[in-house]
Amino acid sequence: MEINHREVSFPEGATVLRAAELNGVYVPALCSHKDLTPFGGCRLCMVEIEGLRGYPLACSTLAATGMKVLTDTAALRRCGRKSCN
């Protein structure tokens, strides 16, 4: 899997958010907690994933081999200033 054009490793069953954390990539998230089921309430962890429509949430999207994730793009920054689904 790639995050921000960098090849990263992750354990099986990890979310995109966890894979990012394990590889030193910051993705903002308020509602994510290791002891809670992900529910995407705060929507801060939106990312772009090649081949997927919209802006999936890193906290509730499972990481997959071959996935290409971007965490900081002009489109995501625009979403931070307005509603973006």
Residue frames as a rotation matrix with the C-alpha (Angstrom) as fourth column:
MET 1
0.585 0.811 0.000 0.00
0.811 -0.585 0.000 0.00
0.000 0.000 -1.000 0.00
GLU 2
-0.535 -0.714 0.452 1.10
0.691 -0.677 -0.252 3.58
0.486 0.178 0.855 -0.63
ILE 3
0.578 0.606 -0.546 0.37
0.778 -0.611 0.145 6.58
-0.246 -0.509 -0.825 1.53
ASN 4
0.806 -0.216 -0.551 1.37
-0.248 -0.969 0.017 9.92
-0.537 0.123 -0.834 0.02
HIS 5
0.758 -0.434 -0.488 3.44
-0.491 0.115 -0.864 8.16
0.431 0.894 -0.126 -2.67
ARG 6
-0.353 -0.872 0.339 5.42
-0.909 0.233 -0.347 6.19
0.223 -0.431 -0.874 -0.07
GLU 7
0.029 0.285 -0.958 5.26
-0.140 0.950 0.279 2.41
0.990 0.126 0.068 0.22
VAL 8
-0.314 -0.066 0.947 4.15
-0.934 -0.158 -0.321 1.40
0.171 -0.985 -0.012 3.72
SER 9
-0.681 0.130 -0.721 3.46
0.123 0.990 0.062 -1.83
0.722 -0.046 -0.690 5.56
PHE 10
-0.283 0.674 0.683 0.54
-0.930 -0.366 -0.024 -2.59
0.234 -0.642 0.730 7.84
PRO 11
-0.891 0.009 0.454 -0.87
-0.189 0.902 -0.388 -5.54
-0.413 -0.431 -0.802 9.78
GLU 12
-0.741 0.670 -0.043 -3.80
0.330 0.419 0.846 -7.50
0.584 0.613 -0.532 8.39
GLY 13
0.073 0.905 -0.418 -7.13
0.950 0.064 0.305 -5.99
0.302 -0.420 -0.856 9.41
ALA 14
-0.544 -0.341 -0.766 -5.71
0.612 -0.787 -0.084 -2.49
-0.574 -0.514 0.637 9.98
THR 15
0.699 0.715 -0.009 -7.64
0.566 -0.561 -0.604 0.57
-0.437 0.417 -0.797 8.92
VAL 16
0.382 -0.532 0.756 -6.07
0.611 -0.468 -0.638 3.19
0.693 0.706 0.146 6.68
LEU 17
0.719 -0.079 0.690 -5.83
-0.447 -0.813 0.373 5.43
0.532 -0.577 -0.620 9.75
ARG 18
0.835 -0.413 0.363 -3.94
-0.141 0.478 0.867 2.78
-0.531 -0.775 0.341 11.74
ALA 19
0.524 -0.659 0.539 -1.64
0.850 0.448 -0.279 2.04
-0.058 0.604 0.795 8.79
ALA 20
0.486 -0.316 0.815 -0.85
0.162 -0.884 -0.439 5.75
0.859 0.345 -0.378 8.55
GLU 21
0.817 -0.133 0.561 -0.18
-0.565 -0.376 0.734 6.02
0.113 -0.917 -0.382 12.30
LEU 22
0.791 -0.502 0.350 2.11
0.257 0.791 0.555 2.98
-0.556 -0.349 0.755 12.24
ASN 23
0.224 -0.701 0.677 4.14
0.972 0.114 -0.204 4.58
0.066 0.704 0.707 9.46
GLY 24
-0.454 -0.505 -0.734 4.45
0.687 -0.723 0.073 8.07
-0.567 -0.471 0.675 10.94
VAL 25
-0.765 0.295 0.572 1.84
0.337 -0.573 0.747 9.72
0.548 0.765 0.339 8.70
TYR 26
-0.837 0.463 -0.292 -0.45
0.088 -0.413 -0.906 12.15
-0.540 -0.785 0.305 10.49
VAL 27
-0.554 0.800 0.230 -4.16
0.312 -0.057 0.948 11.98
0.772 0.597 -0.218 9.67
PRO 28
-0.794 0.260 0.550 -6.38
-0.581 -0.593 -0.558 14.14
0.181 -0.762 0.622 11.89
ALA 29
-0.221 0.762 -0.609 -9.07
0.217 0.647 0.731 12.28
0.951 0.029 -0.309 13.84
LEU 30
-0.493 0.122 0.861 -11.10
-0.773 -0.516 -0.370 13.23
0.399 -0.848 0.349 16.89
CYS 31
0.411 0.835 0.366 -13.53
-0.912 0.369 0.181 10.35
0.016 -0.408 0.913 17.25
SER 32
0.427 -0.311 -0.849 -11.06
-0.212 0.878 -0.428 7.50
0.879 0.363 0.309 16.73
HIS 33
0.144 -0.386 0.911 -10.09
-0.986 0.017 0.163 5.51
-0.078 -0.922 -0.378 19.81
LYS 34
-0.659 -0.558 -0.505 -8.38
-0.633 0.773 -0.028 2.12
0.406 0.302 -0.863 20.00
ASP 35
-0.939 0.297 0.173 -11.09
0.090 0.698 -0.710 0.71
-0.332 -0.651 -0.682 22.30
LEU 36
-0.060 0.961 -0.269 -14.08
-0.306 -0.274 -0.912 1.89
-0.950 0.027 0.311 20.24
THR 37
-0.007 0.174 0.985 -15.59
0.840 0.536 -0.089 0.66
-0.543 0.826 -0.150 16.98
PRO 38
-0.922 -0.356 -0.156 -14.91
0.213 -0.799 0.563 3.17
-0.325 0.485 0.812 14.17
PHE 39
0.032 0.988 0.151 -17.98
0.823 0.059 -0.565 5.17
-0.568 0.142 -0.811 13.21
GLY 40
-0.525 -0.366 0.769 -16.65
0.816 -0.473 0.332 8.21
0.242 0.802 0.546 11.35
GLY 41
0.390 0.801 -0.454 -18.49
0.904 -0.427 0.023 10.79
-0.175 -0.419 -0.891 13.42
CYS 42
0.228 -0.340 -0.913 -16.02
0.219 -0.895 0.388 13.67
-0.949 -0.288 -0.130 13.18
ARG 43
0.857 0.158 0.491 -15.19
0.482 0.094 -0.871 13.16
-0.184 0.983 0.005 9.47
LEU 44
0.653 -0.673 -0.346 -11.74
-0.554 -0.737 0.388 14.71
-0.516 -0.061 -0.854 9.96
CYS 45
-0.193 -0.828 0.527 -9.91
-0.230 0.560 0.796 11.68
-0.954 0.032 -0.298 8.59
MET 46
0.866 0.498 0.037 -11.17
-0.048 0.156 -0.987 11.97
-0.497 0.853 0.159 5.00
VAL 47
-0.306 -0.951 0.038 -8.61
-0.132 0.082 0.988 10.79
-0.943 0.297 -0.151 2.46
GLU 48
0.420 0.332 -0.845 -8.44
-0.897 0.009 -0.443 10.23
-0.139 0.943 0.302 -1.27
ILE 49
-0.152 -0.422 0.894 -8.04
-0.157 0.903 0.400 6.62
-0.976 -0.080 -0.203 -2.40
GLU 50
-0.665 -0.192 -0.722 -7.27
-0.715 -0.116 0.689 5.92
-0.216 0.975 -0.060 -6.02
GLY 51
-0.857 0.356 -0.373 -10.19
0.018 0.744 0.668 4.18
0.516 0.565 -0.644 -7.70
LEU 52
-0.397 0.746 -0.534 -12.78
0.909 0.242 -0.339 5.08
-0.124 -0.620 -0.775 -5.02
ARG 53
-0.017 0.505 0.863 -15.40
0.460 -0.762 0.455 7.79
0.888 0.404 -0.220 -5.40
GLY 54
0.824 0.459 0.333 -15.67
-0.003 -0.584 0.812 10.58
0.567 -0.670 -0.480 -2.88
TYR 55
-0.166 -0.850 0.501 -13.56
-0.627 -0.301 -0.718 10.90
0.761 -0.433 -0.483 0.22
PRO 56
0.441 0.335 -0.833 -13.54
0.282 0.829 0.483 7.73
0.852 -0.448 0.271 2.32
LEU 57
0.713 -0.144 0.686 -12.82
-0.663 -0.457 0.593 7.93
0.228 -0.878 -0.422 6.03
ALA 58
-0.180 -0.909 -0.375 -9.43
-0.578 0.406 -0.707 6.55
0.796 0.089 -0.599 7.06
CYS 59
-0.578 -0.062 0.814 -10.80
-0.803 0.219 -0.554 5.39
-0.144 -0.974 -0.176 10.42
SER 60
0.149 0.748 0.647 -13.37
-0.475 0.628 -0.617 3.02
-0.868 -0.215 0.449 8.90
THR 61
0.767 0.007 -0.641 -11.71
-0.618 0.275 -0.737 1.95
0.172 0.961 0.215 5.63
LEU 62
0.729 -0.516 0.450 -9.64
0.134 0.752 0.646 -1.21
-0.671 -0.410 0.617 5.77
ALA 63
0.065 -0.823 -0.564 -6.14
-0.830 -0.358 0.428 -0.95
-0.554 0.440 -0.706 4.36
ALA 64
0.836 0.224 0.501 -5.47
0.074 0.859 -0.506 -3.19
-0.544 0.460 0.702 1.37
THR 65
-0.218 -0.930 0.296 -2.46
0.436 0.178 0.882 -4.25
-0.873 0.321 0.367 -0.64
GLY 66
-0.501 -0.082 0.861 -2.09
0.863 -0.125 0.490 -2.05
0.068 0.989 0.134 -3.72
MET 67
0.620 0.769 -0.159 -4.19
0.783 -0.619 0.063 0.78
-0.049 -0.163 -0.985 -2.27
LYS 68
-0.531 -0.729 0.432 -2.94
0.728 -0.653 -0.208 4.30
0.434 0.204 0.877 -3.06
VAL 69
0.485 0.689 -0.538 -3.93
0.874 -0.381 0.301 6.86
0.002 -0.616 -0.787 -0.43
LEU 70
-0.466 -0.544 0.698 -3.41
0.427 -0.829 -0.361 10.62
0.775 0.129 0.618 -0.36
THR 71
-0.046 0.414 -0.909 -3.93
0.999 0.016 -0.043 12.48
-0.004 -0.910 -0.414 2.90
ASP 72
0.000 -0.014 -1.000 -3.32
0.306 -0.952 0.014 16.11
-0.952 -0.306 0.004 1.92
THR 73
-0.533 -0.078 0.843 -4.65
0.846 -0.060 0.530 17.37
0.010 0.995 0.098 -1.40
ALA 74
-0.970 0.215 0.111 -6.23
-0.196 -0.968 0.155 20.61
0.141 0.129 0.982 -2.60
ALA 75
-0.224 0.947 -0.231 -9.62
-0.172 0.195 0.966 18.85
0.959 0.256 0.120 -2.77
LEU 76
0.033 0.200 -0.979 -9.36
0.845 0.517 0.135 17.64
0.534 -0.832 -0.152 0.83
ARG 77
-0.832 -0.358 -0.424 -8.34
0.532 -0.734 -0.422 21.11
-0.160 -0.577 0.801 2.01
ARG 78
-0.733 0.651 0.199 -11.42
-0.395 -0.645 0.654 22.57
0.554 0.401 0.730 0.27
CYS 79
0.039 0.758 -0.651 -13.54
0.313 0.609 0.729 19.98
0.949 -0.232 -0.213 2.11
GLY 80
-0.447 -0.298 -0.843 -12.17
0.883 0.004 -0.470 21.32
0.144 -0.955 0.261 5.38
ARG 81
-0.984 0.060 -0.169 -13.70
-0.033 -0.986 -0.163 24.70
-0.177 -0.155 0.972 4.62
LYS 82
-0.271 0.939 -0.214 -17.13
-0.959 -0.244 0.145 23.41
0.084 0.244 0.966 3.51
SER 83
0.291 0.455 0.842 -19.30
-0.477 0.832 -0.285 20.32
-0.830 -0.318 0.459 3.64
CYS 84
-0.163 -0.436 -0.885 -17.85
-0.978 0.191 0.085 17.65
0.132 0.879 -0.458 1.39
ASN 85
0.126 0.252 0.959 -19.26
-0.469 0.867 -0.166 14.15
-0.874 -0.429 0.228 0.95
